[in-house]
């Protein structure tokens, strides 16, 4: 996963954490995001589920896109997986955006 993608994901997590008054959220790195996610889960299960879905979808998409063996040997199957996972990610992001609009 690119550093830019990690940064974008963390910006969304920081925004939610700030909304729920979780202190020092900006100090948490992508690697240690689970600490922040646990704090968020204790404050609001729905917000936790929304941001977790976005992070999980992005990580899944990254993993599939970087599977060069499948891309080479089963290109059609790989392309279908990328497409499906991209749609999952878009739906998760859409739900998160609706959450932000409502807050």
N, CA, C and O atoms as a Tinker XYZ file with bonds, in Angstrom:
   412  protein
     1  N      0.855000   -1.168000    0.000000    73     2
     2  CA     0.000000    0.000000    0.000000    64     1     3
     3  C      0.905000    1.235000    0.000000    63     2     4     5
     4  O      1.914000    1.279000    0.703000    81     3
     5  N      0.536000    2.212000   -0.780000    73     3     6
     6  CA     1.365000    3.411000   -0.872000    64     5     7
     7  C      1.236000    4.259000    0.390000    63     6     8     9
     8  O      0.247000    4.176000    1.119000    81     7
     9  N      2.237000    5.058000    0.623000    73     7    10
    10  CA     2.210000    5.959000    1.778000    64     9    11
    11  C      1.061000    6.959000    1.654000    63    10    12    13
    12  O      0.446000    7.334000    2.652000    81    11
    13  N      0.782000    7.382000    0.441000    73    11    14
    14  CA    -0.316000    8.330000    0.211000    64    13    15
    15  C     -1.658000    7.712000    0.594000    63    14    16    17
    16  O     -2.496000    8.372000    1.208000    81    15
    17  N     -1.861000    6.454000    0.236000    73    15    18
    18  CA    -3.100000    5.756000    0.591000    64    17    19
    19  C     -3.219000    5.629000    2.103000    63    18    20    21
    20  O     -4.286000    5.869000    2.668000    81    19
    21  N     -2.133000    5.255000    2.753000    73    19    22
    22  CA    -2.132000    5.149000    4.216000    64    21    23
    23  C     -2.473000    6.496000    4.847000    63    22    24    25
    24  O     -3.243000    6.573000    5.803000    81    23
    25  N     -1.891000    7.541000    4.300000    73    23    26
    26  CA    -2.132000    8.894000    4.816000    64    25    27
    27  C     -3.610000    9.273000    4.670000    63    26    28    29
    28  O     -4.198000    9.846000    5.587000    81    27
    29  N     -4.204000    8.957000    3.527000    73    27    30
    30  CA    -5.615000    9.270000    3.295000    64    29    31
    31  C     -6.523000    8.498000    4.248000    63    30    32    33
    32  O     -7.486000    9.050000    4.781000    81    31
    33  N     -6.214000    7.229000    4.458000    73    31    34
    34  CA    -7.005000    6.424000    5.390000    64    33    35
    35  C     -6.912000    6.987000    6.802000    63    34    36    37
    36  O     -7.913000    7.079000    7.513000    81    35
    37  N     -5.713000    7.360000    7.194000    73    35    38
    38  CA    -5.531000    7.891000    8.544000    64    37    39
    39  C     -6.216000    9.247000    8.698000    63    38    40    41
    40  O     -6.693000    9.567000    9.787000    81    39
    41  N     -6.276000   10.046000    7.644000    73    39    42
    42  CA    -6.975000   11.328000    7.724000    64    41    43
    43  C     -8.450000   11.110000    8.055000    63    42    44    45
    44  O     -9.025000   11.845000    8.858000    81    43
    45  N     -9.057000   10.106000    7.438000    73    43    46
    46  CA   -10.455000    9.790000    7.744000    64    45    47
    47  C    -10.595000    9.309000    9.180000    63    46    48    49
    48  O    -11.534000    9.691000    9.879000    81    47
    49  N     -9.674000    8.482000    9.613000    73    47    50
    50  CA    -9.707000    7.990000   10.987000    64    49    51
    51  C     -9.502000    9.134000   11.976000    63    50    52    53
    52  O    -10.179000    9.190000   13.003000    81    51
    53  N     -8.585000   10.040000   11.681000    73    51    54
    54  CA    -8.362000   11.205000   12.552000    64    53    55
    55  C     -9.622000   12.067000   12.634000    63    54    56    57
    56  O     -9.978000   12.562000   13.703000    81    55
    57  N    -10.282000   12.238000   11.506000    73    55    58
    58  CA   -11.498000   13.065000   11.472000    64    57    59
    59  C    -12.575000   12.475000   12.387000    63    58    60    61
    60  O    -13.212000   13.201000   13.150000    81    59
    61  N    -12.773000   11.166000   12.308000    73    59    62
    62  CA   -13.763000   10.516000   13.173000    64    61    63
    63  C    -13.329000   10.594000   14.630000    63    62    64    65
    64  O    -14.143000   10.873000   15.510000    81    63
    65  N    -12.058000   10.350000   14.882000    73    63    66
    66  CA   -11.545000   10.382000   16.254000    64    65    67
    67  C    -11.727000   11.769000   16.862000    63    66    68    69
    68  O    -12.088000   11.896000   18.032000    81    67
    69  N    -11.480000   12.790000   16.078000    73    67    70
    70  CA   -11.663000   14.160000   16.557000    64    69    71
    71  C    -13.129000   14.417000   16.874000    63    70    72    73
    72  O    -13.450000   15.036000   17.889000    81    71
    73  N    -14.012000   13.945000   16.012000    73    71    74
    74  CA   -15.447000   14.122000   16.246000    64    73    75
    75  C    -15.871000   13.499000   17.576000    63    74    76    77
    76  O    -16.688000   14.065000   18.303000    81    75
    77  N    -15.314000   12.341000   17.884000    73    75    78
    78  CA   -15.665000   11.653000   19.125000    64    77    79
    79  C    -14.731000   12.006000   20.285000    63    78    80    81
    80  O    -14.689000   11.319000   21.306000    81    79
    81  N    -13.989000   13.087000   20.097000    73    79    82
    82  CA   -13.133000   13.659000   21.139000    64    81    83
    83  C    -12.127000   12.656000   21.702000    63    82    84    85
    84  O    -11.932000   12.563000   22.914000    81    83
    85  N    -11.501000   11.917000   20.806000    73    83    86
    86  CA   -10.424000   11.013000   21.201000    64    85    87
    87  C     -9.131000   11.821000   21.114000    63    86    88    89
    88  O     -8.740000   12.250000   20.028000    81    87
    89  N     -8.471000   12.027000   22.246000    73    87    90
    90  CA    -7.289000   12.898000   22.268000    64    89    91
    91  C     -6.078000   12.278000   21.569000    63    90    92    93
    92  O     -5.914000   11.059000   21.533000    81    91
    93  N     -5.247000   13.145000   21.021000    73    91    94
    94  CA    -3.964000   12.772000   20.413000    64    93    95
    95  C     -4.079000   11.772000   19.265000    63    94    96    97
    96  O     -3.151000   11.000000   19.023000    81    95
    97  N     -5.176000   11.779000   18.577000    73    95    98
    98  CA    -5.376000   10.834000   17.470000    64    97    99
    99  C     -4.305000   11.001000   16.394000    63    98   100   101
   100  O     -3.850000   10.020000   15.806000    81    99
   101  N     -3.910000   12.234000   16.143000    73    99   102
   102  CA    -2.938000   12.519000   15.086000    64   101   103
   103  C     -1.569000   11.924000   15.371000    63   102   104   105
   104  O     -0.729000   11.835000   14.476000    81   103
   105  N     -1.343000   11.520000   16.609000    73   103   106
   106  CA    -0.057000   10.951000   17.002000    64   105   107
   107  C      0.051000    9.469000   16.617000    63   106   108   109
   108  O      1.136000    8.891000   16.671000    81   107
   109  N     -1.058000    8.869000   16.237000    73   107   110
   110  CA    -1.089000    7.433000   15.955000    64   109   111
   111  C     -0.722000    7.189000   14.493000    63   110   112   113
   112  O     -1.262000    7.828000   13.590000    81   111
   113  N      0.199000    6.259000   14.274000    73   111   114
   114  CA     0.632000    5.913000   12.918000    64   113   115
   115  C     -0.288000    4.846000   12.320000    63   114   116   117
   116  O     -1.108000    4.252000   13.020000    81   115
   117  N     -0.138000    4.621000   11.039000    73   115   118
   118  CA    -0.933000    3.598000   10.363000    64   117   119
   119  C     -0.692000    2.230000   10.989000    63   118   120   121
   120  O     -1.628000    1.454000   11.179000    81   119
   121  N      0.553000    1.940000   11.306000    73   119   122
   122  CA     0.884000    0.641000   11.911000    64   121   123
   123  C      0.192000    0.432000   13.250000    63   122   124   125
   124  O     -0.147000   -0.697000   13.607000    81   123
   125  N     -0.017000    1.510000   13.989000    73   123   126
   126  CA    -0.609000    1.402000   15.325000    64   125   127
   127  C     -2.069000    1.839000   15.341000    63   126   128   129
   128  O     -2.613000    2.173000   16.394000    81   127
   129  N     -2.692000    1.834000   14.185000    73   127   130
   130  CA    -4.076000    2.305000   14.058000    64   129   131
   131  C     -5.061000    1.519000   14.911000    63   130   132   133
   132  O     -6.107000    2.047000   15.287000    81   131
   133  N     -4.744000    0.262000   15.222000    73   131   134
   134  CA    -5.671000   -0.554000   16.010000    64   133   135
   135  C     -5.931000    0.034000   17.389000    63   134   136   137
   136  O     -7.019000   -0.133000   17.938000    81   135
   137  N     -4.948000    0.719000   17.950000    73   135   138
   138  CA    -5.141000    1.384000   19.242000    64   137   139
   139  C     -6.244000    2.427000   19.106000    63   138   140   141
   140  O     -7.153000    2.504000   19.933000    81   139
   141  N     -6.149000    3.210000   18.069000    73   139   142
   142  CA    -7.141000    4.256000   17.819000    64   141   143
   143  C     -8.499000    3.648000   17.459000    63   142   144   145
   144  O     -9.539000    4.151000   17.883000    81   143
   145  N     -8.486000    2.581000   16.689000    73   143   146
   146  CA    -9.741000    1.916000   16.328000    64   145   147
   147  C    -10.446000    1.348000   17.555000    63   146   148   149
   148  O    -11.672000    1.412000   17.649000    81   147
   149  N     -9.687000    0.797000   18.489000    73   147   150
   150  CA   -10.290000    0.272000   19.720000    64   149   151
   151  C    -10.932000    1.390000   20.541000    63   150   152   153
   152  O    -12.017000    1.217000   21.096000    81   151
   153  N    -10.261000    2.523000   20.612000    73   151   154
   154  CA   -10.840000    3.669000   21.329000    64   153   155
   155  C    -12.118000    4.138000   20.644000    63   154   156   157
   156  O    -13.108000    4.456000   21.302000    81   155
   157  N    -12.083000    4.178000   19.329000    73   155   158
   158  CA   -13.266000    4.578000   18.571000    64   157   159
   159  C    -14.403000    3.585000   18.785000    63   158   160   161
   160  O    -15.556000    3.987000   18.941000    81   159
   161  N    -14.091000    2.305000   18.794000    73   159   162
   162  CA   -15.111000    1.279000   18.994000    64   161   163
   163  C    -15.797000    1.450000   20.341000    63   162   164   165
   164  O    -17.002000    1.228000   20.460000    81   163
   165  N    -15.038000    1.842000   21.348000    73   163   166
   166  CA   -15.630000    2.043000   22.674000    64   165   167
   167  C    -16.541000    3.271000   22.708000    63   166   168   169
   168  O    -17.429000    3.367000   23.556000    81   167
   169  N    -16.320000    4.205000   21.788000    73   167   170
   170  CA   -17.144000    5.421000   21.735000    64   169   171
   171  C    -18.367000    5.254000   20.836000    63   170   172   173
   172  O    -19.466000    5.681000   21.190000    81   171
   173  N    -18.172000    4.623000   19.659000    73   171   174
   174  CA   -19.262000    4.495000   18.692000    64   173   175
   175  C    -19.004000    3.304000   17.772000    63   174   176   177
   176  O    -18.122000    3.344000   16.913000    81   175
   177  N    -19.777000    2.262000   17.965000    73   175   178
   178  CA   -19.614000    1.018000   17.197000    64   177   179
   179  C    -19.847000    1.244000   15.704000    63   178   180   181
   180  O    -19.136000    0.676000   14.874000    81   179
   181  N    -20.831000    2.064000   15.359000    73   179   182
   182  CA   -21.133000    2.320000   13.953000    64   181   183
   183  C    -19.967000    3.013000   13.253000    63   182   184   185
   184  O    -19.573000    2.606000   12.161000    81   183
   185  N    -19.421000    4.039000   13.862000    73   183   186
   186  CA   -18.280000    4.746000   13.274000    64   185   187
   187  C    -17.096000    3.797000   13.118000    63   186   188   189
   188  O    -16.401000    3.816000   12.102000    81   187
   189  N    -16.877000    2.971000   14.129000    73   187   190
   190  CA   -15.802000    1.979000   14.068000    64   189   191
   191  C    -16.009000    1.043000   12.883000    63   190   192   193
   192  O    -15.071000    0.779000   12.130000    81   191
   193  N    -17.220000    0.544000   12.713000    73   191   194
   194  CA   -17.508000   -0.383000   11.614000    64   193   195
   195  C    -17.319000    0.275000   10.251000    63   194   196   197
   196  O    -16.818000   -0.355000    9.319000    81   195
   197  N    -17.717000    1.532000   10.134000    73   195   198
   198  CA   -17.594000    2.234000    8.858000    64   197   199
   199  C    -16.139000    2.439000    8.460000    63   198   200   201
   200  O    -15.755000    2.127000    7.333000    81   199
   201  N    -15.330000    2.959000    9.369000    73   199   202
   202  CA   -13.924000    3.216000    9.030000    64   201   203
   203  C    -13.167000    1.904000    8.871000    63   202   204   205
   204  O    -12.270000    1.807000    8.034000    81   203
   205  N    -13.515000    0.900000    9.658000    73   203   206
   206  CA   -12.861000   -0.407000    9.519000    64   205   207
   207  C    -13.153000   -1.017000    8.154000    63   206   208   209
   208  O    -12.274000   -1.617000    7.537000    81   207
   209  N    -14.384000   -0.864000    7.686000    73   207   210
   210  CA   -14.754000   -1.396000    6.368000    64   209   211
   211  C    -13.942000   -0.731000    5.260000    63   210   212   213
   212  O    -13.516000   -1.394000    4.315000    81   211
   213  N    -13.730000    0.571000    5.377000    73   211   214
   214  CA   -12.940000    1.291000    4.374000    64   213   215
   215  C    -11.486000    0.814000    4.403000    63   214   216   217
   216  O    -10.900000    0.536000    3.357000    81   215
   217  N    -10.916000    0.722000    5.589000    73   215   218
   218  CA    -9.525000    0.274000    5.717000    64   217   219
   219  C     -9.378000   -1.153000    5.204000    63   218   220   221
   220  O     -8.451000   -1.453000    4.452000    81   219
   221  N    -10.284000   -2.026000    5.607000    73   219   222
   222  CA   -10.217000   -3.429000    5.176000    64   221   223
   223  C    -10.343000   -3.558000    3.660000    63   222   224   225
   224  O     -9.614000   -4.328000    3.036000    81   223
   225  N    -11.263000   -2.809000    3.075000    73   223   226
   226  CA   -11.461000   -2.870000    1.623000    64   225   227
   227  C    -10.224000   -2.363000    0.883000    63   226   228   229
   228  O     -9.828000   -2.932000   -0.134000    81   227
   229  N     -9.627000   -1.307000    1.389000    73   227   230
   230  CA    -8.420000   -0.761000    0.758000    64   229   231
   231  C     -7.266000   -1.758000    0.846000    63   230   232   233
   232  O     -6.522000   -1.937000   -0.118000    81   231
   233  N     -7.121000   -2.396000    1.985000    73   231   234
   234  CA    -6.051000   -3.377000    2.157000    64   233   235
   235  C     -6.280000   -4.599000    1.256000    63   234   236   237
   236  O     -5.337000   -5.133000    0.673000    81   235
   237  N     -7.527000   -5.028000    1.150000    73   235   238
   238  CA    -7.859000   -6.167000    0.291000    64   237   239
   239  C     -7.575000   -5.826000   -1.169000    63   238   240   241
   240  O     -7.001000   -6.635000   -1.898000    81   239
   241  N     -7.975000   -4.639000   -1.590000    73   239   242
   242  CA    -7.735000   -4.210000   -2.963000    64   241   243
   243  C     -6.241000   -4.154000   -3.248000    63   242   244   245
   244  O     -5.788000   -4.609000   -4.299000    81   243
   245  N     -5.485000   -3.603000   -2.325000    73   243   246
   246  CA    -4.036000   -3.514000   -2.493000    64   245   247
   247  C     -3.418000   -4.906000   -2.622000    63   246   248   249
   248  O     -2.564000   -5.138000   -3.477000    81   247
   249  N     -3.853000   -5.818000   -1.774000    73   247   250
   250  CA    -3.326000   -7.188000   -1.797000    64   249   251
   251  C     -3.631000   -7.860000   -3.147000    63   250   252   253
   252  O     -2.761000   -8.512000   -3.725000    81   251
   253  N     -4.846000   -7.703000   -3.641000    73   251   254
   254  CA    -5.229000   -8.309000   -4.921000    64   253   255
   255  C     -4.458000   -7.670000   -6.074000    63   254   256   257
   256  O     -3.945000   -8.371000   -6.947000    81   255
   257  N     -4.378000   -6.347000   -6.076000    73   255   258
   258  CA    -3.679000   -5.661000   -7.158000    64   257   259
   259  C     -2.202000   -6.042000   -7.218000    63   258   260   261
   260  O     -1.601000   -6.033000   -8.292000    81   259
   261  N     -1.625000   -6.371000   -6.087000    73   259   262
   262  CA    -0.205000   -6.719000   -6.039000    64   261   263
   263  C      0.067000   -8.209000   -6.192000    63   262   264   265
   264  O      1.213000   -8.641000   -6.073000    81   263
   265  N     -0.960000   -8.991000   -6.453000    73   263   266
   266  CA    -0.783000  -10.428000   -6.664000    64   265   267
   267  C     -0.372000  -10.653000   -8.122000    63   266   268   269
   268  O     -1.203000  -10.948000   -8.981000    81   267
   269  N      0.905000  -10.509000   -8.372000    73   267   270
   270  CA     1.422000  -10.587000   -9.745000    64   269   271
   271  C      1.288000  -11.991000  -10.327000    63   270   272   273
   272  O      1.096000  -12.151000  -11.533000    81   271
   273  N      1.389000  -13.006000   -9.474000    73   271   274
   274  CA     1.256000  -14.377000   -9.964000    64   273   275
   275  C     -0.142000  -14.611000  -10.536000    63   274   276   277
   276  O     -0.290000  -15.140000  -11.637000    81   275
   277  N     -1.163000  -14.214000   -9.777000    73   275   278
   278  CA    -2.540000  -14.388000  -10.260000    64   277   279
   279  C     -2.788000  -13.495000  -11.474000    63   278   280   281
   280  O     -3.470000  -13.890000  -12.419000    81   279
   281  N     -2.230000  -12.295000  -11.435000    73   279   282
   282  CA    -2.405000  -11.372000  -12.551000    64   281   283
   283  C     -1.836000  -11.985000  -13.836000    63   282   284   285
   284  O     -2.408000  -11.819000  -14.913000    81   283
   285  N     -0.727000  -12.682000  -13.717000    73   283   286
   286  CA    -0.086000  -13.290000  -14.878000    64   285   287
   287  C     -0.767000  -14.582000  -15.306000    63   286   288   289
   288  O     -1.029000  -14.789000  -16.490000    81   287
   289  N     -1.054000  -15.451000  -14.337000    73   287   290
   290  CA    -1.559000  -16.784000  -14.664000    64   289   291
   291  C     -3.068000  -16.840000  -14.873000    63   290   292   293
   292  O     -3.555000  -17.636000  -15.675000    81   291
   293  N     -3.802000  -16.007000  -14.162000    73   291   294
   294  CA    -5.267000  -16.016000  -14.258000    64   293   295
   295  C     -5.770000  -14.580000  -14.397000    63   294   296   297
   296  O     -6.513000  -14.078000  -13.553000    81   295
   297  N     -5.354000  -13.950000  -15.460000    73   295   298
   298  CA    -5.622000  -12.523000  -15.649000    64   297   299
   299  C     -7.106000  -12.178000  -15.596000    63   298   300   301
   300  O     -7.485000  -11.166000  -15.007000    81   299
   301  N     -7.942000  -13.004000  -16.200000    73   299   302
   302  CA    -9.379000  -12.715000  -16.226000    64   301   303
   303  C     -9.970000  -12.778000  -14.813000    63   302   304   305
   304  O    -10.749000  -11.912000  -14.414000    81   303
   305  N     -9.591000  -13.804000  -14.078000    73   303   306
   306  CA   -10.066000  -13.944000  -12.693000    64   305   307
   307  C     -9.540000  -12.794000  -11.828000    63   306   308   309
   308  O    -10.273000  -12.237000  -11.010000    81   307
   309  N     -8.273000  -12.449000  -12.016000    73   307   310
   310  CA    -7.654000  -11.352000  -11.266000    64   309   311
   311  C     -8.391000  -10.043000  -11.539000    63   310   312   313
   312  O     -8.701000   -9.299000  -10.608000    81   311
   313  N     -8.672000   -9.760000  -12.800000    73   311   314
   314  CA    -9.362000   -8.519000  -13.173000    64   313   315
   315  C    -10.752000   -8.461000  -12.552000    63   314   316   317
   316  O    -11.188000   -7.399000  -12.106000    81   315
   317  N    -11.447000   -9.588000  -12.521000    73   315   318
   318  CA   -12.778000   -9.632000  -11.908000    64   317   319
   319  C    -12.689000   -9.371000  -10.410000    63   318   320   321
   320  O    -13.533000   -8.671000   -9.850000    81   319
   321  N    -11.679000   -9.927000   -9.762000    73   319   322
   322  CA   -11.483000   -9.688000   -8.327000    64   321   323
   323  C    -11.194000   -8.220000   -8.043000    63   322   324   325
   324  O    -11.732000   -7.642000   -7.098000    81   323
   325  N    -10.341000   -7.625000   -8.867000    73   323   326
   326  CA   -10.021000   -6.204000   -8.701000    64   325   327
   327  C    -11.287000   -5.373000   -8.849000    63   326   328   329
   328  O    -11.539000   -4.481000   -8.039000    81   327
   329  N    -12.080000   -5.653000   -9.866000    73   327   330
   330  CA   -13.313000   -4.910000  -10.113000    64   329   331
   331  C    -14.271000   -5.035000   -8.929000    63   330   332   333
   332  O    -14.800000   -4.034000   -8.446000    81   331
   333  N    -14.492000   -6.261000   -8.468000    73   331   334
   334  CA   -15.412000   -6.507000   -7.352000    64   333   335
   335  C    -14.940000   -5.810000   -6.085000    63   334   336   337
   336  O    -15.733000   -5.192000   -5.375000    81   335
   337  N    -13.666000   -5.911000   -5.810000    73   335   338
   338  CA   -13.118000   -5.307000   -4.595000    64   337   339
   339  C    -13.143000   -3.784000   -4.687000    63   338   340   341
   340  O    -13.363000   -3.109000   -3.681000    81   339
   341  N    -12.924000   -3.242000   -5.866000    73   339   342
   342  CA   -13.011000   -1.791000   -6.062000    64   341   343
   343  C    -14.429000   -1.308000   -5.750000    63   342   344   345
   344  O    -14.608000   -0.259000   -5.133000    81   343
   345  N    -15.427000   -2.071000   -6.175000    73   343   346
   346  CA   -16.826000   -1.716000   -5.889000    64   345   347
   347  C    -17.102000   -1.781000   -4.388000    63   346   348   349
   348  O    -17.786000   -0.912000   -3.847000    81   347
   349  N    -16.574000   -2.802000   -3.713000    73   347   350
   350  CA   -16.728000   -2.910000   -2.256000    64   349   351
   351  C    -16.131000   -1.686000   -1.568000    63   350   352   353
   352  O    -16.724000   -1.116000   -0.652000    81   351
   353  N    -14.952000   -1.298000   -2.026000    73   351   354
   354  CA   -14.272000   -0.138000   -1.445000    64   353   355
   355  C    -15.098000    1.131000   -1.665000    63   354   356   357
   356  O    -15.252000    1.942000   -0.751000    81   355
   357  N    -15.619000    1.297000   -2.862000    73   355   358
   358  CA   -16.426000    2.479000   -3.168000    64   357   359
   359  C    -17.677000    2.539000   -2.295000    63   358   360   361
   360  O    -18.048000    3.612000   -1.818000    81   359
   361  N    -18.328000    1.395000   -2.083000    73   359   362
   362  CA   -19.517000    1.361000   -1.221000    64   361   363
   363  C    -19.161000    1.715000    0.215000    63   362   364   365
   364  O    -19.891000    2.455000    0.875000    81   363
   365  N    -18.047000    1.192000    0.699000    73   363   366
   366  CA   -17.610000    1.491000    2.064000    64   365   367
   367  C    -17.295000    2.976000    2.209000    63   366   368   369
   368  O    -17.656000    3.596000    3.209000    81   367
   369  N    -16.626000    3.544000    1.214000    73   367   370
   370  CA   -16.306000    4.973000    1.247000    64   369   371
   371  C    -17.572000    5.820000    1.185000    63   370   372   373
   372  O    -17.665000    6.850000    1.852000    81   371
   373  N    -18.537000    5.392000    0.393000    73   371   374
   374  CA   -19.807000    6.119000    0.282000    64   373   375
   375  C    -20.531000    6.147000    1.628000    63   374   376   377
   376  O    -21.052000    7.186000    2.033000    81   375
   377  N    -20.562000    5.017000    2.312000    73   375   378
   378  CA   -21.198000    4.956000    3.632000    64   377   379
   379  C    -20.470000    5.850000    4.624000    63   378   380   381
   380  O    -21.103000    6.523000    5.437000    81   379
   381  N    -19.149000    5.858000    4.560000    73   379   382
   382  CA   -18.369000    6.709000    5.458000    64   381   383
   383  C    -18.639000    8.181000    5.160000    63   382   384   385
   384  O    -18.780000    8.984000    6.083000    81   383
   385  N    -18.710000    8.538000    3.890000    73   383   386
   386  CA   -19.005000    9.925000    3.518000    64   385   387
   387  C    -20.385000   10.352000    4.005000    63   386   388   389
   388  O    -20.557000   11.484000    4.457000    81   387
   389  N    -21.363000    9.464000    3.920000    73   387   390
   390  CA   -22.703000    9.779000    4.433000    64   389   391
   391  C    -22.660000    9.993000    5.942000    63   390   392   393
   392  O    -23.355000   10.858000    6.476000    81   391
   393  N    -21.845000    9.205000    6.619000    73   391   394
   394  CA   -21.675000    9.372000    8.059000    64   393   395
   395  C    -21.124000   10.765000    8.363000    63   394   396   397
   396  O    -21.617000   11.453000    9.257000    81   395
   397  N    -20.094000   11.176000    7.610000    73   395   398
   398  CA   -19.498000   12.497000    7.818000    64   397   399
   399  C    -20.502000   13.609000    7.533000    63   398   400   401
   400  O    -20.527000   14.618000    8.238000    81   399
   401  N    -21.324000   13.432000    6.510000    73   399   402
   402  CA   -22.323000   14.446000    6.164000    64   401   403
   403  C    -23.354000   14.611000    7.270000    63   402   404   405
   404  O    -23.870000   15.706000    7.489000    81   403
   405  N    -23.649000   13.528000    7.960000    73   403   406
   406  CA   -24.644000   13.567000    9.028000    64   405   407
   407  C    -24.114000   14.110000   10.340000    63   406   408   409
   408  O    -24.885000   14.341000   11.271000    81   407
   409  N    -22.821000   14.317000   10.427000    73   407   410
   410  CA   -22.218000   14.776000   11.693000    64   409   411
   411  C    -21.878000   16.234000   11.655000    63   410   412
   412  O    -21.367000   16.775000   12.635000    81   411
